Amino acid sequence: MRINLSFGNTPLEYSAFLSREYPAKIFIKKEFFNPGGSSKDRVAFFILKHGIDSGLIHSNTEIVEASSGNTAIGIALLCRQLGLKCKVFVSNKASMEKIKILQSLQAVINNSGHSGGPDDPCSSLSLAKSYCIRNPNTFYCNQYFNSLNTESHFQTTGPEIWENTKGTVTHFICGVGTGGTISGVGKFLKMKNPDVKIIGVEPVGSILKDYLSGNSAGTKIYKSSLIEGIGRNFIPGNFHSEFIDHIIQVKEKDCILAAYRYANHCSDLIGFSSAAVLAALYRINKKLEVGQNVVLLFADSGDRYLSKLYSKNWLVQNGFHSLVSDFKSSQFRVEKNISAWEKL
Ligand SMILES: Cc1ncc(COP(=O)(O)O)c(C=O)c1O
């Protein structure tokens, strides 16, 4: 079995709009250029390739994963190419768009679990694991605890950012879910230049910020965020504090404002966690200086969230009436809210 899929080498683009707004130069690593539409294709490739090379995956093995959707899509895409059976335990907050992509890729979907940790028997993670224990001819990808997740970003995303910026990157900012992206990229960039600042982003209420700052994190009750892919109530095995300088917590409302504001100016619909990265960038605005080069990682794109972030009905249903009442016609106009945004 050979994987014949090219992934990575995604564009790193200078953002003229954001660079006008901040003293530093801002670049965007556009991970939605990967074949499955997200940064998680890198992880899927590394885990499956290793499984095949080490003889753990055979032609009749069923591949199993728990995911908020993007890792599942990367895995399902590879399984389709390799002719392998694929079963994904997708958390119940996964968008309709991701579910439809998974269905098109002929993955078997179980979306009854939520995005809790390994100690919660109802989490998609626990459901996936127990399914594999009960069914011997399975291979559990285990993105939260499989070190190949971090390794994929250490071997690919980190070097790409270093080369694309010709070693001038000063800050890297990304959303944190399993921790694989921030840990792998952080490990590589800090190996090249220990002064590069590695900054993670999570929703308010998630526990990784407390964990990083040495405060007790285990007892917190975390109501899962609306932002898919980021925010945790447990410490994933791929979260390596030694490569991370800060975690910034963002409110969902600020992410929505950031997404619409970006759409107004750049005519581009960004993903929800990418909007969280923009909201975090705004928070460190005053710390940025001329001469610095900030790389933002956009893990996926807005077309995965048309029924959520970019749907007025969804915004109303989730309590963001005040934002919606300010939208003018069907355009992505939140100019009235920009004054609110400026005060954040
Ligand atoms: C859209 C999105 N953003 C960010 C992340 C977080 O990346 P990581 O799991 O590498 O921390 C994920 C993870 O699934 C994701 O799907």
The ligand as an ORCA input file, in Angstrom:
! r2SCAN-3c Opt
* xyz 0 1
  C     -10.248     24.247     12.472
  C      -9.209     23.830     13.456
  N      -8.437     24.777     14.014
  C      -7.511     24.462     14.931
  C      -7.322     23.152     15.333
  C      -6.311     22.851     16.389
  O      -5.135     22.240     15.887
  P      -4.342     21.226     16.816
  O      -5.208     20.019     16.996
  O      -3.109     20.932     16.051
  O      -4.067     21.893     18.117
  C      -8.091     22.144     14.756
  C      -7.936     20.741     15.164
  O      -8.688     19.875     14.822
  C      -9.058     22.481     13.797
  O      -9.822     21.550     13.200
*
